Amino acid sequence: MPTQLEVLLDKMKALENELVGELQKQQEEFLKEYSKQLLKYITDAKLKNIITIPFIWGCIIPVALMGITISLY
């Protein structure tokens, strides 16, 4: 006959599994909604903003390296 501790542990495991399942559902819903909003944001963006993206990202690495160099100096 299972003790009260074993019964409680089984209930905890069942609740944990339920919680994990619910969190996965929430994560999937969030990712779907985020993808829709991101696509809408990109399609609504002006062409000049989209064209500048590679230049902005291309400057991030040199600026970071310069910051590290100055910090080490």
VMD Tcl script that builds the backbone (N, CA, C; Angstrom):
set m [mol new atoms 219]
animate dup $m
set s [atomselect $m all]
$s set {name element resname resid chain x y z} {
  {N N MET 1 A 0.848 -1.173 0.000}
  {CA C MET 1 A 0.000 0.000 0.000}
  {C C MET 1 A 0.902 1.247 0.000}
  {N N PRO 2 A 0.622 2.162 -0.960}
  {CA C PRO 2 A 1.478 3.352 -1.046}
  {C C PRO 2 A 1.273 4.282 0.147}
  {N N THR 3 A 2.357 4.850 0.560}
  {CA C THR 3 A 2.293 5.784 1.679}
  {C C THR 3 A 1.763 7.129 1.178}
  {N N GLN 4 A 1.463 7.992 2.124}
  {CA C GLN 4 A 0.935 9.308 1.761}
  {C C GLN 4 A 1.990 10.109 0.992}
  {N N LEU 5 A 3.244 9.917 1.331}
  {CA C LEU 5 A 4.332 10.598 0.632}
  {C C LEU 5 A 4.385 10.177 -0.831}
  {N N GLU 6 A 4.251 8.898 -1.097}
  {CA C GLU 6 A 4.265 8.399 -2.476}
  {C C GLU 6 A 3.076 8.939 -3.259}
  {N N VAL 7 A 1.929 9.026 -2.624}
  {CA C VAL 7 A 0.737 9.562 -3.277}
  {C C VAL 7 A 0.955 11.029 -3.638}
  {N N LEU 8 A 1.516 11.780 -2.696}
  {CA C LEU 8 A 1.792 13.197 -2.950}
  {C C LEU 8 A 2.825 13.380 -4.065}
  {N N LEU 9 A 3.840 12.525 -4.064}
  {CA C LEU 9 A 4.845 12.608 -5.125}
  {C C LEU 9 A 4.239 12.302 -6.490}
  {N N ASP 10 A 3.357 11.333 -6.551}
  {CA C ASP 10 A 2.681 11.015 -7.808}
  {C C ASP 10 A 1.822 12.178 -8.279}
  {N N LYS 11 A 1.132 12.827 -7.350}
  {CA C LYS 11 A 0.324 13.996 -7.703}
  {C C LYS 11 A 1.211 15.129 -8.211}
  {N N MET 12 A 2.360 15.309 -7.556}
  {CA C MET 12 A 3.288 16.356 -7.974}
  {C C MET 12 A 3.808 16.091 -9.385}
  {N N LYS 13 A 4.138 14.846 -9.676}
  {CA C LYS 13 A 4.622 14.498 -11.011}
  {C C LYS 13 A 3.544 14.740 -12.058}
  {N N ALA 14 A 2.301 14.391 -11.728}
  {CA C ALA 14 A 1.198 14.611 -12.659}
  {C C ALA 14 A 0.992 16.107 -12.906}
  {N N LEU 15 A 1.043 16.897 -11.846}
  {CA C LEU 15 A 0.906 18.347 -11.993}
  {C C LEU 15 A 2.066 18.942 -12.781}
  {N N GLU 16 A 3.258 18.419 -12.558}
  {CA C GLU 16 A 4.422 18.912 -13.293}
  {C C GLU 16 A 4.262 18.629 -14.786}
  {N N ASN 17 A 3.804 17.431 -15.115}
  {CA C ASN 17 A 3.584 17.080 -16.522}
  {C C ASN 17 A 2.509 17.965 -17.142}
  {N N GLU 18 A 1.468 18.245 -16.392}
  {CA C GLU 18 A 0.409 19.121 -16.875}
  {C C GLU 18 A 0.945 20.534 -17.098}
  {N N LEU 19 A 1.753 20.996 -16.176}
  {CA C LEU 19 A 2.343 22.330 -16.292}
  {C C LEU 19 A 3.257 22.424 -17.507}
  {N N VAL 20 A 4.078 21.424 -17.725}
  {CA C VAL 20 A 4.977 21.416 -18.874}
  {C C VAL 20 A 4.174 21.439 -20.174}
  {N N GLY 21 A 3.122 20.657 -20.237}
  {CA C GLY 21 A 2.276 20.648 -21.429}
  {C C GLY 21 A 1.643 22.004 -21.687}
  {N N GLU 22 A 1.156 22.636 -20.640}
  {CA C GLU 22 A 0.532 23.958 -20.779}
  {C C GLU 22 A 1.564 25.008 -21.197}
  {N N LEU 23 A 2.756 24.939 -20.648}
  {CA C LEU 23 A 3.811 25.877 -21.033}
  {C C LEU 23 A 4.200 25.707 -22.502}
  {N N GLN 24 A 4.241 24.478 -22.972}
  {CA C GLN 24 A 4.564 24.241 -24.382}
  {C C GLN 24 A 3.481 24.813 -25.292}
  {N N LYS 25 A 2.215 24.665 -24.898}
  {CA C LYS 25 A 1.126 25.246 -25.677}
  {C C LYS 25 A 1.257 26.766 -25.736}
  {N N GLN 26 A 1.533 27.377 -24.588}
  {CA C GLN 26 A 1.682 28.826 -24.526}
  {C C GLN 26 A 2.865 29.287 -25.382}
  {N N GLN 27 A 3.944 28.535 -25.362}
  {CA C GLN 27 A 5.120 28.905 -26.145}
  {C C GLN 27 A 4.808 28.821 -27.640}
  {N N GLU 28 A 4.110 27.782 -28.062}
  {CA C GLU 28 A 3.741 27.648 -29.467}
  {C C GLU 28 A 2.828 28.788 -29.900}
  {N N GLU 29 A 1.860 29.145 -29.080}
  {CA C GLU 29 A 0.968 30.254 -29.403}
  {C C GLU 29 A 1.744 31.567 -29.496}
  {N N PHE 30 A 2.671 31.773 -28.578}
  {CA C PHE 30 A 3.479 32.990 -28.595}
  {C C PHE 30 A 4.308 33.072 -29.868}
  {N N LEU 31 A 4.947 31.958 -30.244}
  {CA C LEU 31 A 5.788 31.967 -31.434}
  {C C LEU 31 A 4.970 32.223 -32.701}
  {N N LYS 32 A 3.772 31.659 -32.768}
  {CA C LYS 32 A 2.910 31.904 -33.924}
  {C C LYS 32 A 2.533 33.380 -34.008}
  {N N GLU 33 A 2.128 33.940 -32.880}
  {CA C GLU 33 A 1.723 35.347 -32.849}
  {C C GLU 33 A 2.917 36.253 -33.148}
  {N N TYR 34 A 4.074 35.933 -32.586}
  {CA C TYR 34 A 5.276 36.726 -32.819}
  {C C TYR 34 A 5.666 36.692 -34.293}
  {N N SER 35 A 5.583 35.519 -34.909}
  {CA C SER 35 A 5.921 35.399 -36.319}
  {C C SER 35 A 4.995 36.245 -37.180}
  {N N LYS 36 A 3.709 36.226 -36.869}
  {CA C LYS 36 A 2.750 37.022 -37.618}
  {C C LYS 36 A 3.060 38.508 -37.479}
  {N N GLN 37 A 3.337 38.948 -36.254}
  {CA C GLN 37 A 3.615 40.363 -36.021}
  {C C GLN 37 A 4.927 40.788 -36.671}
  {N N LEU 38 A 5.930 39.919 -36.642}
  {CA C LEU 38 A 7.213 40.241 -37.258}
  {C C LEU 38 A 7.060 40.361 -38.767}
  {N N LEU 39 A 6.325 39.444 -39.362}
  {CA C LEU 39 A 6.098 39.498 -40.805}
  {C C LEU 39 A 5.347 40.770 -41.174}
  {N N LYS 40 A 4.350 41.127 -40.390}
  {CA C LYS 40 A 3.600 42.354 -40.645}
  {C C LYS 40 A 4.508 43.567 -40.503}
  {N N TYR 41 A 5.365 43.574 -39.500}
  {CA C TYR 41 A 6.279 44.688 -39.277}
  {C C TYR 41 A 7.225 44.851 -40.466}
  {N N ILE 42 A 7.745 43.734 -40.964}
  {CA C ILE 42 A 8.681 43.791 -42.080}
  {C C ILE 42 A 7.981 44.242 -43.361}
  {N N THR 43 A 6.777 43.726 -43.608}
  {CA C THR 43 A 6.074 44.109 -44.833}
  {C C THR 43 A 5.592 45.543 -44.794}
  {N N ASP 44 A 5.353 46.094 -43.618}
  {CA C ASP 44 A 4.907 47.480 -43.497}
  {C C ASP 44 A 6.074 48.470 -43.465}
  {N N ALA 45 A 7.300 47.979 -43.350}
  {CA C ALA 45 A 8.455 48.863 -43.246}
  {C C ALA 45 A 8.715 49.556 -44.589}
  {N N LYS 46 A 9.271 50.732 -44.490}
  {CA C LYS 46 A 9.629 51.473 -45.698}
  {C C LYS 46 A 10.883 50.863 -46.313}
  {N N LEU 47 A 11.016 51.020 -47.617}
  {CA C LEU 47 A 12.145 50.435 -48.334}
  {C C LEU 47 A 13.474 50.986 -47.838}
  {N N LYS 48 A 13.534 52.273 -47.558}
  {CA C LYS 48 A 14.811 52.848 -47.099}
  {C C LYS 48 A 15.237 52.253 -45.758}
  {N N ASN 49 A 14.282 51.895 -44.914}
  {CA C ASN 49 A 14.625 51.263 -43.635}
  {C C ASN 49 A 15.165 49.856 -43.853}
  {N N ILE 50 A 14.590 49.146 -44.775}
  {CA C ILE 50 A 15.040 47.775 -45.054}
  {C C ILE 50 A 16.424 47.786 -45.689}
  {N N ILE 51 A 16.682 48.767 -46.552}
  {CA C ILE 51 A 17.979 48.844 -47.232}
  {C C ILE 51 A 19.098 49.148 -46.238}
  {N N THR 52 A 18.828 49.884 -45.175}
  {CA C THR 52 A 19.878 50.248 -44.219}
  {C C THR 52 A 20.238 49.136 -43.236}
  {N N ILE 53 A 19.431 48.101 -43.162}
  {CA C ILE 53 A 19.678 47.019 -42.193}
  {C C ILE 53 A 21.075 46.410 -42.336}
  {N N PRO 54 A 21.524 46.015 -43.547}
  {CA C PRO 54 A 22.866 45.410 -43.642}
  {C C PRO 54 A 23.986 46.351 -43.191}
  {N N PHE 55 A 23.846 47.647 -43.452}
  {CA C PHE 55 A 24.880 48.596 -43.049}
  {C C PHE 55 A 24.940 48.734 -41.532}
  {N N ILE 56 A 23.777 48.764 -40.909}
  {CA C ILE 56 A 23.738 48.884 -39.449}
  {C C ILE 56 A 24.342 47.649 -38.799}
  {N N TRP 57 A 23.928 46.467 -39.240}
  {CA C TRP 57 A 24.464 45.241 -38.660}
  {C C TRP 57 A 25.945 45.071 -38.983}
  {N N GLY 58 A 26.367 45.594 -40.139}
  {CA C GLY 58 A 27.777 45.508 -40.505}
  {C C GLY 58 A 28.661 46.361 -39.622}
  {N N CYS 59 A 28.112 47.355 -38.974}
  {CA C CYS 59 A 28.887 48.244 -38.096}
  {C C CYS 59 A 28.949 47.742 -36.661}
  {N N ILE 60 A 28.094 46.813 -36.305}
  {CA C ILE 60 A 28.039 46.361 -34.916}
  {C C ILE 60 A 29.324 45.656 -34.495}
  {N N ILE 61 A 29.847 44.769 -35.326}
  {CA C ILE 61 A 31.051 44.018 -34.962}
  {C C ILE 61 A 32.263 44.945 -34.820}
  {N N PRO 62 A 32.535 45.849 -35.781}
  {CA C PRO 62 A 33.675 46.756 -35.577}
  {C C PRO 62 A 33.536 47.635 -34.335}
  {N N VAL 63 A 32.345 48.108 -34.060}
  {CA C VAL 63 A 32.143 48.940 -32.869}
  {C C VAL 63 A 32.379 48.124 -31.603}
  {N N ALA 64 A 31.889 46.896 -31.584}
  {CA C ALA 64 A 32.114 46.030 -30.419}
  {C C ALA 64 A 33.601 45.748 -30.223}
  {N N LEU 65 A 34.310 45.464 -31.321}
  {CA C LEU 65 A 35.749 45.207 -31.207}
  {C C LEU 65 A 36.496 46.446 -30.733}
  {N N MET 66 A 36.079 47.617 -31.224}
  {CA C MET 66 A 36.715 48.849 -30.772}
  {C C MET 66 A 36.465 49.065 -29.276}
  {N N GLY 67 A 35.256 48.779 -28.816}
  {CA C GLY 67 A 34.946 48.922 -27.400}
  {C C GLY 67 A 35.769 47.987 -26.546}
  {N N ILE 68 A 35.942 46.755 -27.011}
  {CA C ILE 68 A 36.747 45.785 -26.264}
  {C C ILE 68 A 38.201 46.229 -26.230}
  {N N THR 69 A 38.701 46.709 -27.380}
  {CA C THR 69 A 40.094 47.166 -27.456}
  {C C THR 69 A 40.343 48.336 -26.511}
  {N N ILE 70 A 39.424 49.290 -26.510}
  {CA C ILE 70 A 39.587 50.447 -25.637}
  {C C ILE 70 A 39.505 50.014 -24.169}
  {N N SER 71 A 38.609 49.098 -23.857}
  {CA C SER 71 A 38.497 48.626 -22.472}
  {C C SER 71 A 39.771 47.934 -22.016}
  {N N LEU 72 A 40.373 47.153 -22.892}
  {CA C LEU 72 A 41.605 46.438 -22.528}
  {C C LEU 72 A 42.789 47.393 -22.435}
  {N N TYR 73 A 42.774 48.438 -23.225}
  {CA C TYR 73 A 43.885 49.400 -23.204}
  {C C TYR 73 A 43.877 50.155 -21.896}
}
mol reanalyze $m
mol bondsrecalc $m
mol representation Tube
mol addrep $m
